[in-house]
């Protein structure tokens, strides 16, 4: 499944920002719904989140080790980033008029940037 981060400073990769990621989000939402009714799917969905948590943790640890990020609570951030992305992502998928891509990115980035000692402006690359 998609939900990719290419490098440590591209928060938009965890949101449905382009047609490919929009399709990835549709696929990602299926286990959420099915997991509420089916134990095997629930275990699968939890495993996917475990993998995502590890992937985000690795990206944060690499950024800290390289000096790009300030030391931070890696476990906490590795839970926070997907949680914020999921919350805003579903609102974007629903085309909620009160949530824009820019406002979602700004909110997610504000939390991440503060924790990692990064500039306040959302990166554009």
Backbone as numpy.savetxt, mean C-alpha at the origin, in Angstrom:
# Nx Ny Nz CAx CAy CAz Cx Cy Cz
-0.48 -11.34 -7.92 -1.29 -10.17 -7.92 -0.43 -8.93 -7.92
-0.90 -7.86 -8.45 -0.18 -6.61 -8.61 0.32 -6.00 -7.33
-0.28 -4.93 -6.91 0.06 -4.23 -5.68 1.55 -4.06 -5.55
2.20 -3.52 -6.58 3.65 -3.47 -6.60 4.18 -2.11 -6.14
5.33 -2.17 -5.56 6.12 -0.98 -5.28 7.40 -1.18 -6.07
7.73 -0.25 -6.92 9.01 -0.31 -7.63 9.90 0.73 -6.98
10.71 0.30 -6.06 11.52 1.23 -5.29 10.73 1.62 -4.05
11.37 2.32 -3.17 10.75 2.62 -1.89 9.92 3.89 -1.86
9.95 4.72 -2.91 9.32 6.02 -2.80 8.25 6.23 -3.86
7.44 5.23 -4.12 6.38 5.36 -5.11 5.06 4.86 -4.53
4.44 5.67 -3.67 3.23 5.21 -2.98 2.07 4.94 -3.92
2.07 5.55 -5.09 0.95 5.36 -6.03 0.87 3.93 -6.55
1.93 3.15 -6.41 1.92 1.77 -6.91 1.03 0.85 -6.08
0.63 1.27 -4.90 -0.26 0.47 -4.06 -1.71 0.90 -4.21
-1.99 1.78 -5.15 -3.35 2.27 -5.39 -3.74 1.98 -6.84
-5.04 1.94 -7.12 -5.49 1.70 -8.49 -5.33 2.97 -9.35
-4.11 3.21 -9.80 -3.79 4.48 -10.47 -3.76 4.40 -11.99
-3.72 3.20 -12.54 -3.70 3.07 -13.99 -4.54 1.83 -14.35
-4.81 1.60 -15.63 -5.67 0.46 -15.99 -5.15 -0.89 -15.48
-3.86 -1.11 -15.54 -3.31 -2.39 -15.07 -3.51 -2.55 -13.57
-3.20 -1.50 -12.80 -3.38 -1.58 -11.35 -4.86 -1.63 -10.97
-5.71 -0.99 -11.76 -7.15 -1.06 -11.52 -7.61 -2.52 -11.64
-7.13 -3.21 -12.66 -7.46 -4.63 -12.82 -6.88 -5.45 -11.67
-5.67 -5.16 -11.26 -5.07 -5.86 -10.12 -5.95 -5.68 -8.87
-6.47 -4.48 -8.69 -7.32 -4.21 -7.54 -8.60 -5.03 -7.60
-9.17 -5.16 -8.78 -10.37 -6.00 -8.92 -10.07 -7.42 -8.47
-8.92 -7.94 -8.89 -8.53 -9.29 -8.50 -8.25 -9.38 -7.00
-7.63 -8.35 -6.45 -7.28 -8.32 -5.03 -8.54 -8.32 -4.16
-9.60 -7.67 -4.64 -10.83 -7.57 -3.84 -11.58 -8.90 -3.76
-11.40 -9.76 -4.73 -12.09 -11.05 -4.71 -11.79 -11.88 -3.46
-10.51 -12.04 -3.08 -10.27 -12.81 -1.85 -10.86 -12.16 -0.60
-10.92 -10.82 -0.58 -11.51 -10.15 0.58 -12.95 -10.61 0.78
-13.71 -10.57 -0.29 -15.13 -10.90 -0.20 -15.32 -12.40 0.07
-14.61 -13.20 -0.67 -14.75 -14.65 -0.52 -14.25 -15.14 0.83
-13.23 -14.51 1.37 -12.64 -14.93 2.64 -13.63 -14.83 3.80
-14.62 -13.98 3.66 -15.63 -13.86 4.71 -16.53 -15.08 4.78
-16.56 -15.87 3.70 -17.45 -17.04 3.63 -16.71 -18.37 3.57
-15.41 -18.32 3.27 -14.69 -19.55 2.97 -13.35 -19.57 3.71
-13.15 -20.58 4.54 -11.95 -20.66 5.39 -10.67 -20.79 4.56
-10.70 -21.57 3.50 -9.51 -21.74 2.67 -9.09 -20.40 2.06
-10.06 -19.64 1.59 -9.75 -18.33 1.00 -9.28 -17.36 2.07
-9.84 -17.47 3.28 -9.40 -16.60 4.37 -7.92 -16.83 4.67
-7.54 -18.10 4.73 -6.14 -18.43 5.00 -5.27 -17.91 3.85
-5.72 -18.06 2.63 -5.00 -17.56 1.46 -4.83 -16.04 1.54
-5.91 -15.34 1.87 -5.85 -13.87 1.97 -4.89 -13.42 3.06
-4.92 -14.10 4.20 -3.99 -13.77 5.28 -2.56 -13.99 4.82
-2.32 -15.07 4.08 -0.99 -15.33 3.55 -0.56 -14.23 2.58
-1.47 -13.77 1.74 -1.13 -12.67 0.83 -0.72 -11.42 1.60
-1.45 -11.12 2.68 -1.08 -9.97 3.49 0.25 -10.19 4.20
0.53 -11.40 4.60 1.83 -11.69 5.22 2.95 -11.43 4.22
2.74 -11.87 2.98 3.73 -11.62 1.93 3.88 -10.13 1.65
2.76 -9.42 1.58 2.81 -7.98 1.34 3.53 -7.26 2.48
3.24 -7.67 3.70 3.90 -7.09 4.87 5.41 -7.29 4.77
5.83 -8.49 4.41 7.26 -8.77 4.26 7.90 -7.96 3.15
7.19 -7.81 2.07 7.69 -7.06 0.93 7.87 -5.58 1.28
6.86 -5.00 1.96 6.97 -3.61 2.39 8.07 -3.47 3.43
8.16 -4.42 4.36 9.22 -4.39 5.38 10.59 -4.39 4.73
10.78 -5.25 3.73 12.07 -5.32 3.04 12.41 -3.99 2.37
11.42 -3.37 1.73 11.65 -2.08 1.07 12.05 -1.01 2.10
11.37 -1.01 3.23 11.68 -0.02 4.28 13.07 -0.29 4.86
13.36 -1.54 5.13 14.69 -1.88 5.68 15.81 -1.50 4.71
15.59 -1.74 3.42 16.61 -1.35 2.43 16.80 0.16 2.43
15.70 0.90 2.54 15.80 2.36 2.58 16.52 2.86 3.82
16.26 2.22 4.95 16.95 2.59 6.19 18.43 2.25 6.08
18.73 1.05 5.59 20.13 0.61 5.47 20.92 1.50 4.52
20.28 2.01 3.48 20.98 2.85 2.51 21.10 4.30 2.98
20.40 4.64 4.06 20.42 6.01 4.55 19.37 6.89 3.91
18.58 6.35 3.00 17.52 7.14 2.35 16.39 7.43 3.33
16.13 6.49 4.25 15.07 6.64 5.25 15.69 6.77 6.63
15.00 7.51 7.48 15.38 7.56 8.90 14.95 6.26 9.56
15.64 5.87 10.64 15.20 4.69 11.36 13.73 4.84 11.79
13.00 3.72 11.71 11.57 3.76 12.00 11.13 2.39 12.50
9.92 2.32 13.00 9.31 1.07 13.41 8.84 0.35 12.14
9.67 -0.54 11.63 9.42 -1.20 10.35 8.13 -2.02 10.39
7.91 -2.75 11.46 6.71 -3.57 11.55 5.45 -2.73 11.52
5.46 -1.65 12.28 4.29 -0.77 12.31 4.02 -0.16 10.93
5.06 0.35 10.29 4.87 0.95 8.97 4.46 -0.08 7.92
4.94 -1.30 8.06 4.61 -2.35 7.11 3.16 -2.81 7.24
2.55 -2.49 8.34 1.12 -2.72 8.51 0.34 -1.47 8.09
0.85 -0.30 8.44 0.16 0.94 8.14 0.04 1.22 6.64
1.11 1.03 5.89 1.11 1.36 4.46 0.04 0.56 3.70
-0.02 -0.76 3.82 -1.09 -1.47 3.11 -2.48 -1.13 3.65
-2.59 -0.86 4.94 -3.89 -0.52 5.50 -4.41 0.80 4.93
-3.56 1.80 4.89 -3.96 3.07 4.30 -4.25 2.90 2.81
-3.41 2.14 2.13 -3.60 1.92 0.69 -4.91 1.18 0.43
-5.22 0.18 1.24 -6.47 -0.55 1.07 -7.67 0.38 1.29
-7.61 1.16 2.35 -8.72 2.06 2.66 -8.97 3.08 1.56
-7.91 3.73 1.14 -8.08 4.72 0.06 -8.34 4.05 -1.28
-7.71 2.90 -1.50 -7.89 2.20 -2.77 -9.33 1.80 -3.02
-10.00 1.29 -1.99 -11.39 0.89 -2.18 -12.26 2.10 -2.47
-11.96 3.21 -1.83 -12.73 4.44 -2.11 -12.52 4.91 -3.53
-11.28 4.79 -4.02 -11.00 5.14 -5.41 -11.69 4.19 -6.37
-11.67 2.89 -6.05 -12.35 1.91 -6.89 -13.85 2.18 -6.97
-14.43 2.65 -5.88 -15.85 2.99 -5.84 -16.15 4.34 -6.50
-15.09 5.02 -6.92 -15.21 6.38 -7.48 -15.94 7.32 -6.52
-15.59 7.20 -5.26 -16.13 8.06 -4.22 -15.74 9.50 -4.55
-16.70 10.39 -4.74 -16.35 11.76 -5.14 -15.62 12.56 -4.07
-15.59 12.07 -2.84 -14.90 12.80 -1.78 -13.43 12.42 -1.65
-13.00 11.40 -2.40 -11.60 10.96 -2.35 -11.02 11.00 -3.75
-9.98 11.78 -3.91 -9.28 11.82 -5.20 -7.95 11.10 -5.05
-7.37 10.76 -6.18 -6.05 10.14 -6.15 -5.06 11.06 -5.45
-5.10 12.34 -5.78 -4.17 13.28 -5.15 -4.35 13.36 -3.64
-5.61 13.39 -3.17 -5.83 13.49 -1.73 -5.41 12.19 -1.03
-5.66 11.05 -1.68 -5.24 9.77 -1.09 -3.72 9.70 -1.00
-3.05 10.04 -2.09 -1.58 10.01 -2.08 -1.02 10.97 -1.02
-1.58 12.16 -0.94 -1.09 13.13 0.04 -1.24 12.61 1.46
-2.37 11.99 1.75 -2.60 11.48 3.10 -1.66 10.33 3.43
-1.56 9.37 2.51 -0.66 8.24 2.74 0.77 8.73 2.88
1.18 9.61 1.97 2.56 10.10 2.00 2.85 10.86 3.28
1.89 11.64 3.77 2.10 12.41 5.00 2.49 11.48 6.15
1.81 10.35 6.27 2.12 9.40 7.33 3.46 8.72 7.11
3.72 8.31 5.89 4.95 7.59 5.58 6.16 8.53 5.64
6.04 9.69 5.03 7.16 10.63 4.98 7.57 11.05 6.39
6.60 11.34 7.23 6.91 11.73 8.59 7.66 10.65 9.35
7.23 9.42 9.17 7.85 8.30 9.88 9.25 8.00 9.36
9.50 8.26 8.07 10.78 7.89 7.47 11.72 9.07 7.25
11.31 10.26 7.69 12.17 11.43 7.54 12.35 11.85 6.09
11.28 11.73 5.30 11.33 12.10 3.88 10.69 13.45 3.66
10.97 14.10 2.52 10.34 15.39 2.23 8.81 15.26 2.22
8.15 16.35 2.57 6.68 16.34 2.68 5.96 16.20 1.34
6.62 16.61 0.26 5.98 16.55 -1.06 5.93 15.13 -1.58
4.79 14.74 -2.12 4.64 13.41 -2.72 5.54 13.31 -3.94
6.37 12.27 -4.03 7.24 12.14 -5.21 6.42 11.94 -6.48
6.91 12.46 -7.57 6.19 12.35 -8.84 6.73 11.27 -9.73
7.86 10.66 -9.39 8.44 9.62 -10.25 7.91 8.26 -9.93
